[in-house]
Amino acid sequence: MKRPRGLSLAQASGWLFADLLLMLVIVVLGGQSSKDGGTPPCPGCPSPSAARSSTSSASSSPSATTTPPASAAALGLDPHSESITVRNVDVVGVLAHEPRALAHVEREVRRQTARFEGRHAALVLVWGVAASCPSCRGIDLSHSQRLADEIAPRVRSYDPAFFPEDDPKLIRPYHDGGGTRNTVRLELFFVRA
């Protein structure tokens, strides 16, 4: 007598995962369609019910086409960033909270962000590049990270109207192992205008 072929534990768990993933997709799509009857997604955009009625009236005339409003296409974070670089940072002084070293960074950031007048940064990545000692040539990643960690919480105070609120999700410190030593680079992301 032949034994019926069954699924191994790995195969069964794979199918279970696939079924759960499919259920999650259905739930997410169902949640999206239930939001259709609410307010418009952006100022100036038609409400979903108005869009449906214009679509149904447009389908009666073959030459009419519907296009999304320009403001809806323009929403979101611009993927093209701008950056500013502060050179000749006194890393030892910054890490020791020396006013002269911190003032140099603040002065340079203010000077370089002046070209973005009228704009507001939505996301800022702070990249630190530091050597392990003033006379050392190589980049030390732990010092680089400490430099970025020290500057990131100060960034908003340099220009509160330009920089986003002081939130680790909006102003993030990172180390850079490939940049010019003893520099701080701020990578700025803006909302599409």
N, C-alpha and C positions, 0 to 999 in steps of 0.2 A: 504494500500500500504506500502510495506516494504522499509525502507530507506537503500540505499546501504552502505555496511560497508566500511569505509575509515580508513586511518591511523591517529592516534593521532599525535599531534605536536612532542611529544617525539619520537615516532616511525619513523616519517618522518625525523627528524633531525639525528637519528641513521643511517638510510639508506643513507642520504646525506653524513655523515661522512665516512661511509664505502666506498661509491663511490669515494669520494675525496682521501681517503687513497689508494685505488686501482689505481687511476690515478697517484698519486705520485710515487707509486712503478713502474708503467709502464714507467714514465718519467725517473726515476733514472736508470732503466735497459736499456732503450734506449740510455741514455747518456753514459753508460758504454760500450755498444757495439760499439758506434761511435768512441770511443777512441782506438779501436783495431788496427787501421792502423798506429799508430804513432811509437814513439821510444820505445825501450824496457823498462820495468818498473825498471830494475836495471842493473848496469854494469855486463856484463857477461851473462845476460839472453838473450835468443834468441828473436828476434822481433816477434810479433804476427803472421805476415805473414809467417815467417820461421817456427814457431811452427805449423801453419796449414799445411804447405807443408810437414813437417816431419810426422805429424799425418796421412796425406793422404797416404804417402809412407809407413808408418808403418802399416796402415790398410791392405795393400796388402800382407804383410808377417805376418802370425798369431803369430810368436814367438817374434816379436819386440814389446817392450813396451816403452812408453815415461814417464819419470819422471821429475818433475820440478828440476831445478838446485838447488844445496844445498844452494847457496847464496840467492835464492828467499825465501826458507823456513826459513832462519835465520834472515830475516829482521824484524824489529819491536822492541818495548820496551820489555826487559826481565821482566817477571812478578815477578821474585824473586829479592827482594831488599836486600841491605846490609845496615847496620846502624852503626853509631858511636854515642857515648854518651859523652857529656861533663858534668862532675859532679861538685858539689860544686860551682855552679855559684853564684856570688854575684849579685843577681837580682836587688837589690836597686842600686848598682853601675852601672850595665848595663843600667838600665832605666834612670839613671842620666848622662849617657855617660862618666863615669869615665874611663880614659885610662887603669888603672890597671885591672879593671874588664873586659873590652873589650879585653885586651891583653891576659888574661887567656883563654877566649873562643877561640880566634884566634889560640893561641899556641896549645891548645888541638886538635882543628880541623885539623890543619896542621900535627900534630904528627900522628893522627889516619888515615888520608887519605893517608899517605905515603905508606901504604900497597897496595894501588890501583894504584901504579905507572904504567904508560902506558895506563891507562884507562881514560875515560871521562864520567862524570855523565851527563845524559840527562835530568833528572828530580830530584829535591830535595824537600822533604817535611821537613820543620823545625817544630819540636814539642817542645813547651815550657811547662815546669812544674814548677810552682812557688807557694809559700805560700804568704799570703797577707802581712806578716811581717817576719823579720829574725827569730824571736823566735816562730812564729806560726807553728803548726803542720800540719794543713789541707791544701789541695790544693785549691787555688783561681783561678777560670777559667779566670777571667778578667786579673789578673796579668800574668797568664800563656800565654794568648794571646798577651799581651803587650810585654812579653819577646820574644816570637816568632817573633812578628812584628818588634822588634828592631834588632834581629839577621839576619833575612832573607835577607834584602838588603845589608848586609855586607859580606855574604857568598862568593860571587864571588871574592871579593878582597882578600880573604884568599889564593886562588890559582886559578887564571884565566884560567890556562891550564886545570885544572881538572873540575871546576864547569861550568855549562851552563851560558849563558849570563844572566844578571840581568833582568829578565822578570817575572812578577807575575804569568805567566802561567807555568814557568819552575822552579822557586824557590818559594814555597808556605808556608806561616806561618800558623800553627794551634796550638790550645791549647790541652793539654793532661791531663785529670782529673784522670788518673790511674797510672801515672808513679811515679818515685822517685822525691820528691820535690827538687827544685833548680837545675834542669838539663835541658839541651838542647840536643835533639836527632835529628840527621839528618838522614833521611831515603833516601837512594841513589838508584836511578834506572838507569840502563845502557842499551844501545842499544845492542841487541844480537850480538855477534861476530861470 
